[in-house]
Amino acid sequence: MDNFMAKSFTGGCMCGAIRYECSAKPIAMGLCHCRDCQRATGSAFAAALMVPRNTVTIFGEVKYYEVIGDSGNPISRGFCNHCGSRLFGSRANADFISIQAGSLDDPSWFKPQVHLYVSSAQPWDYLNPDLTKFAKFPPPSNSNPEDI
């Protein structure tokens, strides 16, 4: 994230009905290969970044779909009700949210640090050998997302 110099960044859905602005640098950036993310994206993984929840301002009405994660706790996936673009993810009572890298106005600065849920990765997908890999979600050492 050393190359990330902007003090804020913006993004939104495909049709423009939802826009967001974040005033903080990402806490972490990763590629999640869990089956939920594969189904939600229609691809091999979801590319996302995590930021403190209180640093994101959302303009427009986000629709949420809830699933139960491995932890047994709900995970909400936010998307545009008009065009269907997936934008956000959050865990119940978490101080951070994830933002889909493809929704960034300038996704060129996204630099994944980890592969998550490689136990579900598709055999035809390329996993960057230089990135740290976790079979599932890394165990929390102190519930701080910076530990990823």
mmCIF file of the C-alpha atoms, coordinates in Angstrom:
data_MODEL
# 
_entry.id   MODEL 
# 
loop_
_atom_site.group_PDB 
_atom_site.id 
_atom_site.type_symbol 
_atom_site.label_atom_id 
_atom_site.label_alt_id 
_atom_site.label_comp_id 
_atom_site.label_asym_id 
_atom_site.label_entity_id 
_atom_site.label_seq_id 
_atom_site.pdbx_PDB_ins_code 
_atom_site.Cartn_x 
_atom_site.Cartn_y 
_atom_site.Cartn_z 
_atom_site.occupancy 
_atom_site.B_iso_or_equiv 
_atom_site.pdbx_formal_charge 
_atom_site.auth_seq_id 
_atom_site.auth_comp_id 
_atom_site.auth_asym_id 
_atom_site.auth_atom_id 
_atom_site.pdbx_PDB_model_num 
ATOM 1   C CA . MET A 1 1   ? 0.000   0.000   0.000   1.00 0.00 ? 1   MET A CA 1 
ATOM 2   C CA . ASP A 1 2   ? 3.039   2.257   -0.064  1.00 0.00 ? 2   ASP A CA 1 
ATOM 3   C CA . ASN A 1 3   ? 2.122   3.229   -3.631  1.00 0.00 ? 3   ASN A CA 1 
ATOM 4   C CA . PHE A 1 4   ? -1.315  4.362   -2.496  1.00 0.00 ? 4   PHE A CA 1 
ATOM 5   C CA . MET A 1 5   ? -0.882  8.099   -2.046  1.00 0.00 ? 5   MET A CA 1 
ATOM 6   C CA . ALA A 1 6   ? -4.426  9.480   -2.304  1.00 0.00 ? 6   ALA A CA 1 
ATOM 7   C CA . LYS A 1 7   ? -6.053  10.764  0.873   1.00 0.00 ? 7   LYS A CA 1 
ATOM 8   C CA . SER A 1 8   ? -9.408  9.533   -0.359  1.00 0.00 ? 8   SER A CA 1 
ATOM 9   C CA . PHE A 1 9   ? -10.837 7.429   -3.129  1.00 0.00 ? 9   PHE A CA 1 
ATOM 10  C CA . THR A 1 10  ? -14.180 7.061   -4.842  1.00 0.00 ? 10  THR A CA 1 
ATOM 11  C CA . GLY A 1 11  ? -16.217 4.508   -6.707  1.00 0.00 ? 11  GLY A CA 1 
ATOM 12  C CA . GLY A 1 12  ? -19.681 3.321   -7.515  1.00 0.00 ? 12  GLY A CA 1 
ATOM 13  C CA . CYS A 1 13  ? -21.932 0.926   -9.332  1.00 0.00 ? 13  CYS A CA 1 
ATOM 14  C CA . MET A 1 14  ? -22.198 0.405   -13.073 1.00 0.00 ? 14  MET A CA 1 
ATOM 15  C CA . CYS A 1 15  ? -25.313 2.560   -13.579 1.00 0.00 ? 15  CYS A CA 1 
ATOM 16  C CA . GLY A 1 16  ? -24.233 5.383   -11.247 1.00 0.00 ? 16  GLY A CA 1 
ATOM 17  C CA . ALA A 1 17  ? -27.180 5.088   -8.845  1.00 0.00 ? 17  ALA A CA 1 
ATOM 18  C CA . ILE A 1 18  ? -24.746 4.402   -5.979  1.00 0.00 ? 18  ILE A CA 1 
ATOM 19  C CA . ARG A 1 19  ? -21.547 6.321   -5.349  1.00 0.00 ? 19  ARG A CA 1 
ATOM 20  C CA . TYR A 1 20  ? -19.170 6.203   -2.406  1.00 0.00 ? 20  TYR A CA 1 
ATOM 21  C CA . GLU A 1 21  ? -16.161 8.044   -1.066  1.00 0.00 ? 21  GLU A CA 1 
ATOM 22  C CA . CYS A 1 22  ? -13.636 6.743   1.429   1.00 0.00 ? 22  CYS A CA 1 
ATOM 23  C CA . SER A 1 23  ? -11.373 9.067   3.392   1.00 0.00 ? 23  SER A CA 1 
ATOM 24  C CA . ALA A 1 24  ? -8.859  6.427   4.574   1.00 0.00 ? 24  ALA A CA 1 
ATOM 25  C CA . LYS A 1 25  ? -6.201  4.179   3.126   1.00 0.00 ? 25  LYS A CA 1 
ATOM 26  C CA . PRO A 1 26  ? -7.195  0.510   2.965   1.00 0.00 ? 26  PRO A CA 1 
ATOM 27  C CA . ILE A 1 27  ? -6.407  -1.654  5.984   1.00 0.00 ? 27  ILE A CA 1 
ATOM 28  C CA . ALA A 1 28  ? -5.868  -4.679  3.745   1.00 0.00 ? 28  ALA A CA 1 
ATOM 29  C CA . MET A 1 29  ? -6.398  -5.829  0.162   1.00 0.00 ? 29  MET A CA 1 
ATOM 30  C CA . GLY A 1 30  ? -7.035  -9.399  -0.870  1.00 0.00 ? 30  GLY A CA 1 
ATOM 31  C CA . LEU A 1 31  ? -8.519  -11.990 -3.176  1.00 0.00 ? 31  LEU A CA 1 
ATOM 32  C CA . CYS A 1 32  ? -11.183 -14.233 -1.637  1.00 0.00 ? 32  CYS A CA 1 
ATOM 33  C CA . HIS A 1 33  ? -11.737 -17.634 -3.260  1.00 0.00 ? 33  HIS A CA 1 
ATOM 34  C CA . CYS A 1 34  ? -14.627 -18.824 -1.024  1.00 0.00 ? 34  CYS A CA 1 
ATOM 35  C CA . ARG A 1 35  ? -17.616 -20.344 -2.814  1.00 0.00 ? 35  ARG A CA 1 
ATOM 36  C CA . ASP A 1 36  ? -19.864 -17.485 -1.670  1.00 0.00 ? 36  ASP A CA 1 
ATOM 37  C CA . CYS A 1 37  ? -17.582 -14.927 -3.321  1.00 0.00 ? 37  CYS A CA 1 
ATOM 38  C CA . GLN A 1 38  ? -17.300 -17.086 -6.441  1.00 0.00 ? 38  GLN A CA 1 
ATOM 39  C CA . ARG A 1 39  ? -21.080 -17.226 -6.726  1.00 0.00 ? 39  ARG A CA 1 
ATOM 40  C CA . ALA A 1 40  ? -21.552 -13.544 -5.887  1.00 0.00 ? 40  ALA A CA 1 
ATOM 41  C CA . THR A 1 41  ? -19.026 -12.418 -8.511  1.00 0.00 ? 41  THR A CA 1 
ATOM 42  C CA . GLY A 1 42  ? -19.584 -15.105 -11.127 1.00 0.00 ? 42  GLY A CA 1 
ATOM 43  C CA . SER A 1 43  ? -15.812 -15.512 -11.191 1.00 0.00 ? 43  SER A CA 1 
ATOM 44  C CA . ALA A 1 44  ? -12.984 -17.378 -9.462  1.00 0.00 ? 44  ALA A CA 1 
ATOM 45  C CA . PHE A 1 45  ? -12.617 -14.868 -6.623  1.00 0.00 ? 45  PHE A CA 1 
ATOM 46  C CA . ALA A 1 46  ? -13.648 -11.500 -5.236  1.00 0.00 ? 46  ALA A CA 1 
ATOM 47  C CA . ALA A 1 47  ? -11.020 -8.753  -5.239  1.00 0.00 ? 47  ALA A CA 1 
ATOM 48  C CA . ALA A 1 48  ? -11.698 -6.497  -2.269  1.00 0.00 ? 48  ALA A CA 1 
ATOM 49  C CA . LEU A 1 49  ? -10.157 -4.010  0.105   1.00 0.00 ? 49  LEU A CA 1 
ATOM 50  C CA . MET A 1 50  ? -11.037 -3.393  3.743   1.00 0.00 ? 50  MET A CA 1 
ATOM 51  C CA . VAL A 1 51  ? -11.487 0.058   5.244   1.00 0.00 ? 51  VAL A CA 1 
ATOM 52  C CA . PRO A 1 52  ? -12.793 1.426   8.547   1.00 0.00 ? 52  PRO A CA 1 
ATOM 53  C CA . ARG A 1 53  ? -16.591 1.627   8.299   1.00 0.00 ? 53  ARG A CA 1 
ATOM 54  C CA . ASN A 1 54  ? -16.698 5.200   9.643   1.00 0.00 ? 54  ASN A CA 1 
ATOM 55  C CA . THR A 1 55  ? -14.503 6.473   6.775   1.00 0.00 ? 55  THR A CA 1 
ATOM 56  C CA . VAL A 1 56  ? -16.965 5.562   4.000   1.00 0.00 ? 56  VAL A CA 1 
ATOM 57  C CA . THR A 1 57  ? -19.790 7.811   2.830   1.00 0.00 ? 57  THR A CA 1 
ATOM 58  C CA . ILE A 1 58  ? -22.354 6.134   0.574   1.00 0.00 ? 58  ILE A CA 1 
ATOM 59  C CA . PHE A 1 59  ? -24.689 8.052   -1.740  1.00 0.00 ? 59  PHE A CA 1 
ATOM 60  C CA . GLY A 1 60  ? -27.709 6.112   -3.026  1.00 0.00 ? 60  GLY A CA 1 
ATOM 61  C CA . GLU A 1 61  ? -29.694 3.167   -1.779  1.00 0.00 ? 61  GLU A CA 1 
ATOM 62  C CA . VAL A 1 62  ? -27.732 -0.039  -1.251  1.00 0.00 ? 62  VAL A CA 1 
ATOM 63  C CA . LYS A 1 63  ? -29.607 -3.346  -1.152  1.00 0.00 ? 63  LYS A CA 1 
ATOM 64  C CA . TYR A 1 64  ? -28.142 -6.018  1.133   1.00 0.00 ? 64  TYR A CA 1 
ATOM 65  C CA . TYR A 1 65  ? -28.195 -9.783  0.895   1.00 0.00 ? 65  TYR A CA 1 
ATOM 66  C CA . GLU A 1 66  ? -27.196 -11.697 4.017   1.00 0.00 ? 66  GLU A CA 1 
ATOM 67  C CA . VAL A 1 67  ? -25.429 -15.059 4.212   1.00 0.00 ? 67  VAL A CA 1 
ATOM 68  C CA . ILE A 1 68  ? -24.066 -16.987 7.179   1.00 0.00 ? 68  ILE A CA 1 
ATOM 69  C CA . GLY A 1 69  ? -20.269 -17.175 7.167   1.00 0.00 ? 69  GLY A CA 1 
ATOM 70  C CA . ASP A 1 70  ? -18.004 -19.953 8.430   1.00 0.00 ? 70  ASP A CA 1 
ATOM 71  C CA . SER A 1 71  ? -18.006 -18.275 11.826  1.00 0.00 ? 71  SER A CA 1 
ATOM 72  C CA . GLY A 1 72  ? -21.773 -18.764 12.073  1.00 0.00 ? 72  GLY A CA 1 
ATOM 73  C CA . ASN A 1 73  ? -22.238 -14.992 11.977  1.00 0.00 ? 73  ASN A CA 1 
ATOM 74  C CA . PRO A 1 74  ? -24.067 -13.068 9.243   1.00 0.00 ? 74  PRO A CA 1 
ATOM 75  C CA . ILE A 1 75  ? -22.204 -11.421 6.392   1.00 0.00 ? 75  ILE A CA 1 
ATOM 76  C CA . SER A 1 76  ? -24.015 -8.740  4.389   1.00 0.00 ? 76  SER A CA 1 
ATOM 77  C CA . ARG A 1 77  ? -23.239 -8.172  0.729   1.00 0.00 ? 77  ARG A CA 1 
ATOM 78  C CA . GLY A 1 78  ? -24.275 -4.756  -0.593  1.00 0.00 ? 78  GLY A CA 1 
ATOM 79  C CA . PHE A 1 79  ? -25.235 -4.207  -4.197  1.00 0.00 ? 79  PHE A CA 1 
ATOM 80  C CA . CYS A 1 80  ? -27.117 -1.813  -6.467  1.00 0.00 ? 80  CYS A CA 1 
ATOM 81  C CA . ASN A 1 81  ? -30.764 -2.725  -6.814  1.00 0.00 ? 81  ASN A CA 1 
ATOM 82  C CA . HIS A 1 82  ? -30.826 -1.171  -10.326 1.00 0.00 ? 82  HIS A CA 1 
ATOM 83  C CA . CYS A 1 83  ? -27.820 -2.657  -12.131 1.00 0.00 ? 83  CYS A CA 1 
ATOM 84  C CA . GLY A 1 84  ? -26.879 -5.465  -9.728  1.00 0.00 ? 84  GLY A CA 1 
ATOM 85  C CA . SER A 1 85  ? -23.274 -4.347  -9.188  1.00 0.00 ? 85  SER A CA 1 
ATOM 86  C CA . ARG A 1 86  ? -21.811 -5.799  -6.005  1.00 0.00 ? 86  ARG A CA 1 
ATOM 87  C CA . LEU A 1 87  ? -20.089 -3.082  -3.999  1.00 0.00 ? 87  LEU A CA 1 
ATOM 88  C CA . PHE A 1 88  ? -19.685 -3.856  -0.279  1.00 0.00 ? 88  PHE A CA 1 
ATOM 89  C CA . GLY A 1 89  ? -19.401 -6.582  2.297   1.00 0.00 ? 89  GLY A CA 1 
ATOM 90  C CA . SER A 1 90  ? -19.574 -6.419  6.069   1.00 0.00 ? 90  SER A CA 1 
ATOM 91  C CA . ARG A 1 91  ? -19.664 -8.702  9.054   1.00 0.00 ? 91  ARG A CA 1 
ATOM 92  C CA . ALA A 1 92  ? -22.093 -8.105  11.885  1.00 0.00 ? 92  ALA A CA 1 
ATOM 93  C CA . ASN A 1 93  ? -20.754 -5.587  14.410  1.00 0.00 ? 93  ASN A CA 1 
ATOM 94  C CA . ALA A 1 94  ? -17.443 -5.133  12.577  1.00 0.00 ? 94  ALA A CA 1 
ATOM 95  C CA . ASP A 1 95  ? -15.680 -1.768  12.530  1.00 0.00 ? 95  ASP A CA 1 
ATOM 96  C CA . PHE A 1 96  ? -14.635 -2.257  8.904   1.00 0.00 ? 96  PHE A CA 1 
ATOM 97  C CA . ILE A 1 97  ? -16.270 -3.012  5.552   1.00 0.00 ? 97  ILE A CA 1 
ATOM 98  C CA . SER A 1 98  ? -14.964 -4.436  2.328   1.00 0.00 ? 98  SER A CA 1 
ATOM 99  C CA . ILE A 1 99  ? -15.229 -2.651  -0.993  1.00 0.00 ? 99  ILE A CA 1 
ATOM 100 C CA . GLN A 1 100 ? -15.071 -4.518  -4.284  1.00 0.00 ? 100 GLN A CA 1 
ATOM 101 C CA . ALA A 1 101 ? -11.966 -3.451  -6.218  1.00 0.00 ? 101 ALA A CA 1 
ATOM 102 C CA . GLY A 1 102 ? -13.835 -3.448  -9.531  1.00 0.00 ? 102 GLY A CA 1 
ATOM 103 C CA . SER A 1 103 ? -16.133 -0.700  -8.238  1.00 0.00 ? 103 SER A CA 1 
ATOM 104 C CA . LEU A 1 104 ? -13.262 1.770   -7.712  1.00 0.00 ? 104 LEU A CA 1 
ATOM 105 C CA . ASP A 1 105 ? -13.147 4.734   -10.082 1.00 0.00 ? 105 ASP A CA 1 
ATOM 106 C CA . ASP A 1 106 ? -9.418  3.993   -10.449 1.00 0.00 ? 106 ASP A CA 1 
ATOM 107 C CA . PRO A 1 107 ? -8.824  0.302   -9.703  1.00 0.00 ? 107 PRO A CA 1 
ATOM 108 C CA . SER A 1 108 ? -5.222  0.455   -10.975 1.00 0.00 ? 108 SER A CA 1 
ATOM 109 C CA . TRP A 1 109 ? -3.834  1.113   -7.472  1.00 0.00 ? 109 TRP A CA 1 
ATOM 110 C CA . PHE A 1 110 ? -5.424  -2.037  -5.983  1.00 0.00 ? 110 PHE A CA 1 
ATOM 111 C CA . LYS A 1 111 ? -2.570  -4.349  -4.931  1.00 0.00 ? 111 LYS A CA 1 
ATOM 112 C CA . PRO A 1 112 ? -3.708  -7.620  -3.343  1.00 0.00 ? 112 PRO A CA 1 
ATOM 113 C CA . GLN A 1 113 ? -1.689  -8.771  -0.345  1.00 0.00 ? 113 GLN A CA 1 
ATOM 114 C CA . VAL A 1 114 ? -3.281  -12.167 0.348   1.00 0.00 ? 114 VAL A CA 1 
ATOM 115 C CA . HIS A 1 115 ? -5.275  -15.021 -1.125  1.00 0.00 ? 115 HIS A CA 1 
ATOM 116 C CA . LEU A 1 116 ? -8.102  -16.099 1.206   1.00 0.00 ? 116 LEU A CA 1 
ATOM 117 C CA . TYR A 1 117 ? -10.003 -19.410 1.144   1.00 0.00 ? 117 TYR A CA 1 
ATOM 118 C CA . VAL A 1 118 ? -7.506  -21.089 -1.166  1.00 0.00 ? 118 VAL A CA 1 
ATOM 119 C CA . SER A 1 119 ? -9.075  -24.386 -0.032  1.00 0.00 ? 119 SER A CA 1 
ATOM 120 C CA . SER A 1 120 ? -11.962 -23.410 -2.359  1.00 0.00 ? 120 SER A CA 1 
ATOM 121 C CA . ALA A 1 121 ? -9.829  -21.961 -5.159  1.00 0.00 ? 121 ALA A CA 1 
ATOM 122 C CA . GLN A 1 122 ? -10.591 -23.309 -8.606  1.00 0.00 ? 122 GLN A CA 1 
ATOM 123 C CA . PRO A 1 123 ? -7.845  -25.461 -10.145 1.00 0.00 ? 123 PRO A CA 1 
ATOM 124 C CA . TRP A 1 124 ? -7.878  -23.335 -13.305 1.00 0.00 ? 124 TRP A CA 1 
ATOM 125 C CA . ASP A 1 125 ? -7.262  -20.083 -11.386 1.00 0.00 ? 125 ASP A CA 1 
ATOM 126 C CA . TYR A 1 126 ? -3.760  -18.625 -11.078 1.00 0.00 ? 126 TYR A CA 1 
ATOM 127 C CA . LEU A 1 127 ? -2.663  -17.918 -7.501  1.00 0.00 ? 127 LEU A CA 1 
ATOM 128 C CA . ASN A 1 128 ? 0.186   -15.437 -7.324  1.00 0.00 ? 128 ASN A CA 1 
ATOM 129 C CA . PRO A 1 129 ? 3.057   -17.303 -5.634  1.00 0.00 ? 129 PRO A CA 1 
ATOM 130 C CA . ASP A 1 130 ? 4.316   -14.044 -4.083  1.00 0.00 ? 130 ASP A CA 1 
ATOM 131 C CA . LEU A 1 131 ? 1.144   -13.519 -2.019  1.00 0.00 ? 131 LEU A CA 1 
ATOM 132 C CA . THR A 1 132 ? 0.436   -15.010 1.406   1.00 0.00 ? 132 THR A CA 1 
ATOM 133 C CA . LYS A 1 133 ? -2.195  -17.747 1.253   1.00 0.00 ? 133 LYS A CA 1 
ATOM 134 C CA . PHE A 1 134 ? -4.743  -18.832 3.846   1.00 0.00 ? 134 PHE A CA 1 
ATOM 135 C CA . ALA A 1 135 ? -6.820  -22.019 3.556   1.00 0.00 ? 135 ALA A CA 1 
ATOM 136 C CA . LYS A 1 136 ? -9.796  -20.083 4.945   1.00 0.00 ? 136 LYS A CA 1 
ATOM 137 C CA . PHE A 1 137 ? -10.057 -16.689 6.651   1.00 0.00 ? 137 PHE A CA 1 
ATOM 138 C CA . PRO A 1 138 ? -7.026  -16.078 8.876   1.00 0.00 ? 138 PRO A CA 1 
ATOM 139 C CA . PRO A 1 139 ? -7.699  -16.719 12.551  1.00 0.00 ? 139 PRO A CA 1 
ATOM 140 C CA . PRO A 1 140 ? -8.133  -13.472 14.485  1.00 0.00 ? 140 PRO A CA 1 
ATOM 141 C CA . SER A 1 141 ? -5.275  -12.811 16.849  1.00 0.00 ? 141 SER A CA 1 
ATOM 142 C CA . ASN A 1 142 ? -6.995  -9.804  18.406  1.00 0.00 ? 142 ASN A CA 1 
ATOM 143 C CA . SER A 1 143 ? -9.981  -9.093  16.115  1.00 0.00 ? 143 SER A CA 1 
ATOM 144 C CA . ASN A 1 144 ? -7.938  -6.452  14.291  1.00 0.00 ? 144 ASN A CA 1 
ATOM 145 C CA . PRO A 1 145 ? -8.253  -6.679  10.471  1.00 0.00 ? 145 PRO A CA 1 
ATOM 146 C CA . GLU A 1 146 ? -4.680  -5.406  10.132  1.00 0.00 ? 146 GLU A CA 1 
ATOM 147 C CA . ASP A 1 147 ? -3.599  -8.933  11.098  1.00 0.00 ? 147 ASP A CA 1 
ATOM 148 C CA . ILE A 1 148 ? -4.576  -10.253 7.679   1.00 0.00 ? 148 ILE A CA 1 
# 
